[in-house]
Amino acid sequence: MIVVLKDFFVPNKRIEKYIPILNSLLQKTSVSYSEIESMVGRLVSLECAVPAGMWYTRNQYAAMQLSGLKPDARKRLKAVTMVYVTPKLREEWHMWTYFLQQNKGAPWRNFYNLYVNADVHSDASGRSFAGVVDIPNGPTKITAGEFQDSMLQQDIQVKEGEALRSTLAMIVREMPSLVQGKTLVCKIDNQVLKAVLERKGTSHNLALNEIGKSIYWLMERGQFFLSCEYVKSELNVSDVYTRESPGLEASLTISAFTTIWNYFGPFQWDLMATSANVNKDLQGNPLMFFSRFYDENSNGVDVFKQQLHLLEEMFCFPPIPIVGRLLKHLEAQKVSCVLILPKIWAPWRNLVDSHTLASFVLAQPYAGSFFTVTHPSGRRIQKKYPHAMEVLFVSFE
């Protein structure tokens, strides 16, 4: 009698052997090089039955590298060289314990032959990211924005990984049926990221490895297989969205927004923002906001498509080129809003003056410490306007 197995599973004997060892390691504050080397070697051997497994070995490899020993060092030296058990090491051992206890197995056949009918690109620059999903005879979905401060300090490989993660998050949330049970080909212009995803992790860039884990779990959630295709930057459709003028993404400093809050607050809504620059209330909680492109944390895309008459306590710091369009939208919606506008003559000036109930000058010409922009290199720098910037309570009700 022939038994056909449809999945690879970890043999029960190994599960019964390895879980007690993992539990023993979790009880310690430090372990020897030999113990880590032995454990990670055993875990790697199970990779074909534990799809996520390799992602959860990289901190163990990194810990061994940081010990200063080489893999060919003497056994006696490995046995006496101790490694501190970090939270990341504990996470990996906890996850492997979970994987072994679940033992869900891995299919011997994946979604290799059924491809998603869409053109998908992701890209990053020093300050921003973008992802584009173009469906033939269907909609084009875009996610884009500046990186949050915690990401700005990372190297470009990590930023490219975050751009891909954001693109996949949009797909899984907004169009899950497009990818379920299929292979999704995403075009990227970073060879390092492509290699790390194909190898299922890296011990040389643990921040990128963390993003890789998130990408893996998005694949699990969406039930699809990811294949990355390298393209040159000039052929990457999403590249253009990462190189828009940083002046259009000026942000308020915390102290400047606090001043505005004390005059005209409280606020519930920030009408034009991203996760990176949305203003926060006095307790540090982000306001609800609309974004220009898809944003995981936004309450909607494109303020000009929103029914603002249903909202209250709104604030907006619009890019100067679209002030006139925004004012017309507020007028059509018959709402009130607190705005930051340049104190200059412009075609929209008569309209705003006739509907302003109160105002004050926030910043004089060339004043610093009120506004910031993200430099193409990824650093936040002061933004100084050549004209005064004023805050106005405008009502079209």
C-alpha positions in Angstrom: 0.0 0.0 0.0 1.4 3.4 -1.0 0.7 6.4 1.1 0.8 9.8 -0.7 1.7 12.7 1.6 0.4 16.1 0.5 2.5 18.1 3.1 5.8 18.0 4.8 5.6 17.7 8.6 8.1 17.6 11.4 8.4 14.1 12.8 6.9 13.7 16.2 10.2 12.3 17.6 11.9 15.6 16.8 9.1 17.6 18.2 9.3 15.7 21.5 13.1 16.2 21.5 13.4 19.8 20.5 10.6 21.5 22.5 12.2 20.6 25.9 15.6 22.0 24.7 13.9 25.2 23.6 12.1 25.5 26.9 15.4 25.0 28.7 17.1 27.8 26.7 14.2 30.1 27.5 14.9 29.7 31.2 18.4 31.0 30.9 19.9 34.5 30.9 23.0 33.4 29.0 23.9 30.3 26.9 27.1 29.0 25.3 28.0 29.4 21.7 27.8 25.6 21.4 24.2 25.5 22.6 23.0 28.1 20.1 25.0 26.5 17.3 23.5 23.1 18.0 20.0 24.5 18.4 19.9 26.6 15.3 21.4 23.8 13.2 18.6 21.5 14.3 16.0 24.1 13.5 17.3 24.9 10.1 17.1 21.2 9.2 13.3 21.5 9.6 12.9 24.4 7.2 11.1 22.4 4.5 8.3 21.6 7.0 8.2 25.0 8.8 7.8 27.8 6.1 8.4 30.7 8.5 11.2 28.9 10.3 14.3 30.5 8.6 13.1 34.0 9.4 13.3 33.1 13.1 16.9 31.9 13.0 18.7 35.1 12.0 19.1 36.6 15.5 20.7 33.3 16.6 23.2 33.5 13.7 23.8 37.2 14.5 24.4 36.4 18.2 27.1 33.8 17.2 28.7 36.3 14.9 28.8 38.9 17.6 30.5 36.5 20.0 33.7 36.9 18.0 34.1 33.2 17.4 34.3 31.6 13.9 32.4 28.5 13.0 35.6 26.5 12.8 36.7 27.5 16.3 37.6 24.7 18.8 34.8 22.9 20.5 36.2 23.7 24.0 36.3 27.4 23.1 32.7 27.3 21.9 31.6 25.6 25.1 33.0 28.3 27.3 32.0 31.3 25.2 28.8 32.7 26.7 26.1 34.7 24.8 23.6 36.9 26.6 20.0 35.9 25.9 18.3 38.9 24.3 14.6 39.5 23.9 15.1 38.8 20.2 16.6 35.4 20.9 13.8 34.6 23.2 11.3 35.6 20.5 12.9 33.2 18.1 12.8 30.3 20.5 9.2 31.1 21.5 8.2 31.1 17.9 9.9 27.8 17.1 8.2 26.3 20.1 4.9 27.5 18.7 5.7 26.2 15.2 6.6 22.7 16.6 3.5 22.6 18.8 1.3 23.5 15.8 3.1 21.4 13.3 0.9 22.6 10.5 3.3 21.4 7.8 4.2 22.9 4.5 2.6 22.0 1.2 4.8 20.3 -1.4 3.1 22.3 -4.1 2.7 26.1 -4.0 0.9 28.7 -6.0 3.7 28.9 -8.6 1.7 28.5 -11.8 -1.2 30.9 -11.3 -0.1 34.5 -11.5 -1.9 37.6 -10.4 -3.0 39.7 -13.4 -1.6 43.0 -12.3 1.5 45.1 -12.7 3.0 45.7 -9.2 5.9 48.0 -8.3 7.4 49.3 -5.1 10.3 51.7 -4.4 11.8 53.9 -1.8 14.1 57.0 -1.6 15.9 58.4 1.4 12.7 60.1 2.7 9.7 58.4 1.2 8.2 55.2 -0.2 5.6 54.2 -2.9 3.8 51.2 -4.3 1.7 51.0 -7.4 -0.7 48.2 -8.3 -2.0 48.5 -11.9 -4.8 46.1 -12.8 -5.5 45.8 -16.6 -9.0 47.2 -17.4 -9.3 48.0 -13.7 -8.3 50.5 -11.1 -4.7 51.6 -10.3 -4.0 51.6 -6.5 -1.2 53.7 -5.1 0.3 53.9 -1.6 2.9 56.5 -1.0 4.2 58.9 1.7 7.1 59.9 3.8 8.7 57.6 6.2 8.1 58.0 9.9 11.0 59.3 12.0 11.9 55.8 13.2 12.4 54.6 9.6 14.3 57.7 8.4 17.5 56.6 10.1 17.5 53.2 8.5 19.6 52.3 5.4 18.1 52.1 1.9 17.7 48.3 2.0 15.4 48.6 5.0 13.4 51.4 3.4 13.0 49.4 0.2 11.7 46.5 2.4 9.2 48.8 4.1 8.0 50.1 0.7 7.3 46.6 -0.4 5.6 45.7 3.0 3.3 48.8 2.7 2.4 47.8 -0.9 1.5 44.3 0.1 -0.4 45.5 3.1 -2.6 47.7 0.8 -3.2 44.6 -1.5 -4.1 42.3 1.3 -6.5 44.9 2.9 -8.0 46.5 -0.2 -8.0 43.6 -2.8 -7.6 40.3 -1.1 -9.4 38.3 -3.8 -6.9 39.5 -6.4 -4.0 37.5 -4.9 -5.5 34.6 -2.9 -4.1 31.3 -4.0 -1.8 32.9 -6.6 1.7 34.1 -7.2 2.2 37.9 -7.0 5.1 39.3 -9.0 6.4 42.6 -7.6 9.0 44.6 -9.4 11.6 46.2 -7.3 14.9 47.9 -8.0 17.0 46.6 -5.1 19.0 43.4 -5.5 19.7 43.1 -1.8 16.1 43.0 -0.8 15.3 40.5 -3.6 18.1 38.2 -2.3 17.0 38.5 1.4 13.4 37.5 0.5 14.6 34.6 -1.5 16.8 33.4 1.3 14.1 34.0 3.9 16.1 36.4 6.0 19.5 37.8 6.9 21.6 38.0 10.0 23.6 41.0 8.6 20.7 43.4 8.6 18.3 42.5 11.4 16.0 45.5 10.8 15.4 44.3 7.2 14.9 40.8 8.7 12.1 42.2 10.9 10.4 43.7 7.8 10.8 40.3 6.0 8.9 38.6 8.8 6.1 41.1 8.4 6.1 40.4 4.7 5.9 36.7 5.3 2.9 37.0 7.6 1.2 39.2 5.1 1.6 36.4 2.6 0.1 34.0 5.1 -2.8 36.3 5.8 -3.5 36.9 2.1 -2.7 33.2 1.1 -0.4 34.1 -1.8 3.1 33.5 -2.9 5.5 36.5 -3.5 8.0 36.6 -6.3 10.2 39.6 -6.7 11.5 40.7 -10.1 14.5 43.1 -10.4 14.0 46.1 -12.7 16.2 49.2 -13.2 15.1 52.3 -11.4 14.0 54.1 -14.6 11.6 51.2 -15.3 10.1 51.2 -11.8 6.7 52.9 -12.1 6.6 53.8 -8.4 9.9 55.7 -8.5 8.2 59.0 -9.5 6.1 59.0 -6.3 9.2 58.9 -4.1 10.8 61.9 -5.7 8.1 64.6 -5.4 9.2 68.0 -3.9 9.7 67.7 -0.1 8.3 71.2 0.2 4.8 69.8 -0.4 5.1 67.7 2.7 5.9 70.4 5.3 5.0 69.4 8.8 4.2 71.4 12.0 6.4 71.1 15.0 4.8 69.9 18.2 5.1 73.3 19.8 3.6 75.1 16.8 0.5 72.7 16.7 0.1 73.1 20.5 -0.1 76.8 20.0 -2.8 76.4 17.4 -4.7 73.9 19.6 -4.7 76.4 22.5 -6.2 79.0 20.2 -8.7 77.1 18.2 -8.8 73.5 19.5 -9.7 70.8 20.2 -9.4 69.0 16.9 -10.6 65.6 15.8 -9.5 65.7 12.1 -6.3 66.5 10.2 -7.7 66.7 6.6 -4.4 66.3 4.7 -1.8 64.1 6.4 0.0 60.8 6.4 1.0 58.4 9.2 4.4 60.2 9.2 3.2 63.8 9.7 -0.4 63.6 11.2 -0.8 66.0 14.1 -1.6 64.7 17.6 -3.8 65.8 20.4 -2.4 67.0 23.7 -2.2 63.4 25.0 -0.1 62.4 22.0 -2.8 60.5 20.1 -2.9 60.9 16.3 -5.9 62.8 15.0 -8.1 61.0 12.4 -6.9 61.9 8.9 -7.3 61.6 5.2 -4.3 60.8 3.0 -3.5 61.6 -0.6 -2.7 58.0 -1.3 -3.6 54.8 0.5 -2.3 54.8 4.0 -2.8 51.9 6.5 -3.8 54.3 9.2 -5.9 56.8 7.4 -9.6 57.2 7.5 -9.9 57.6 3.8 -8.1 58.6 0.6 -8.3 62.1 -1.0 -10.0 64.8 1.0 -11.8 66.0 -2.1 -13.8 62.8 -2.2 -14.9 63.0 1.4 -18.2 64.2 2.9 -16.8 66.8 5.2 -20.2 68.1 6.3 -20.5 65.0 8.5 -17.3 65.9 10.4 -16.5 68.4 13.2 -13.4 70.0 14.7 -11.3 70.0 11.5 -7.8 71.2 10.9 -5.8 71.4 7.7 -2.3 72.5 6.6 -2.6 72.3 2.8 0.2 72.4 0.2 0.2 76.0 -1.1 -0.5 75.0 -4.8 -3.9 73.5 -3.9 -5.2 76.1 -1.3 -7.7 77.5 -3.8 -9.1 74.1 -4.6 -9.4 73.2 -0.9 -11.3 76.4 -0.1 -13.8 75.7 -2.9 -14.3 72.2 -1.5 -14.9 73.5 2.0 -17.3 76.1 0.6 -19.2 73.4 -1.3 -19.4 71.3 1.8 -20.5 74.3 3.9 -18.2 73.5 6.8 -15.8 75.3 9.2 -12.1 74.5 9.4 -8.9 75.8 10.9 -6.3 76.4 8.2 -2.7 77.4 8.0 -2.2 79.6 4.9 0.5 81.9 3.6 -0.1 85.6 4.3 0.2 86.6 0.7 -2.0 87.9 -2.1 -3.4 85.1 -4.2 -6.5 84.5 -6.3 -8.2 82.8 -3.3 -7.4 85.6 -0.8 -10.7 87.5 -1.2 -12.7 84.3 -0.6 -10.8 83.3 2.5 -10.9 86.9 4.0 -14.6 87.1 3.6 -15.2 83.9 5.5 -12.5 84.2 8.3 -13.9 84.5 11.8 -10.6 84.7 13.6 -6.9 84.5 12.8 -3.4 85.1 14.1 0.1 85.0 12.6 1.9 81.9 13.6 5.3 82.6 12.0 7.0 85.6 10.6 8.9 85.5 7.3 12.0 83.1 7.4 11.1 82.1 11.0 12.4 78.7 12.1 11.2 76.2 14.7 7.6 76.1 13.3 7.8 73.9 10.2 10.0 71.0 9.1 10.5 69.0 5.9 12.3 65.8 5.2 15.6 66.2 3.3 16.1 63.8 0.4 18.9 62.2 2.5 16.3 61.3 5.1 17.1 64.0 7.7 14.4 66.3 9.1 15.3 70.0 8.6 13.6 73.3 9.3 11.4 74.8 6.6 11.5 78.6 6.4 8.8 80.4 4.3 9.7 83.7 2.7 6.3 85.1 3.9 4.4 85.0 7.1 2.2 82.0 7.8 -1.1 82.6 9.5 -3.7 80.4 11.2 -7.3 81.1 10.3 -10.7 79.9 11.5 -12.7 79.8 8.3 -16.4 79.2 8.2 -18.6 78.5 5.2 -21.6 77.4 7.2 
